[in-house]
Amino acid sequence: MRGLLAAALTFLIYLGVQAGWFHAVRIRRKLSVMLGLWAVGGALYAGFFALLPDDAAYLPRLLVAPSDALTWSSGLFVYWGLFSAYYQVFNMADNSVGVRSLIELTRGPGGGMTLMELKRVYPYDAMLGRRLERLVEAGFLERADDRYRCAPKGAAAARTMGTLKAFLRLGPGG
């Protein structure tokens, strides 16, 4: 239980710091910053774990883990799981075309919007340009003038994900 409590407390603080930082500073490499904050949170997790009472102090013997190492690693796993789940939601809110379309449609007139009306408020060129720039910043693409090409990191990711998509029969998608 101590590991779970330490993980929950650490993640709540992580969430507050990350949200505050992202409001105060324009962040370009979001995942790198988020992973860095998560890693720094590891020290906070260790502090909470050390400060919280041992499970045996308040739980029946049957519910106490057989070792502190198991309690420690279980809590750390939960902290990673909370971060991973949060990052999926964060990434969807930040990058999803579907989410952006839903937001624009709720802002539109009560009867909905045509595809042309939606394109005016959410132009495809702007969306694609933003995604390509993020891939350049992350080192997956290289840009020379107005031409993009895969960097070695991007080519490796494309091969890996292409194989996975083929194996799962996901189709071209995007």
C-alpha positions, 0 to 999 in steps of 0.5 A: 500500500505504501508504494501505491500511496507514494506513486499516487502522491508523486503523480499528483505532484508531477501532474501539477508541475507539468501543467504549470510548466506547460502553461508558463513556458512554450515547450517544443519537445513535450515528451522529452520534458515530460519524461524528464519530469517523470524521472525527477519525480522518481526522487520524490517517490523515494522520499514519499516511500521513505516517509510513509508508514510501513504497511505492517503498521496498519494492514493485516499481515495477510495484506502486507507484501513479503518485502519492501522491494516488492512494495517499492517496485510495485509502486514504481510500476504504478507511477510509470503506469499513471504517467503512461496512461496520462501521456496517451490522453495528453497526446490524443488531446494535443495531436488527434485530428478527430478530437480537434474536429469534434471541438470545432464542430461543437463551436460551430452552428447548432446544425453542424458544419459541412466539410468545407466549413470545417476545412476553413477553421481547421485547414489540412495544410496547417495540420500537416505542416504542424505535424511535419515540423514536430517530426523535424524537431524530434529528429525523425525528418530532415528538411531542405528548403521545402522538401522533407525526407526521413532521417535515419531515426525516422526511417527506422521508425517507419520500418518498425511501425510499417511492419507492426501495421502490416502484422495487425492489418491496420491499413494505411490509416493516419 
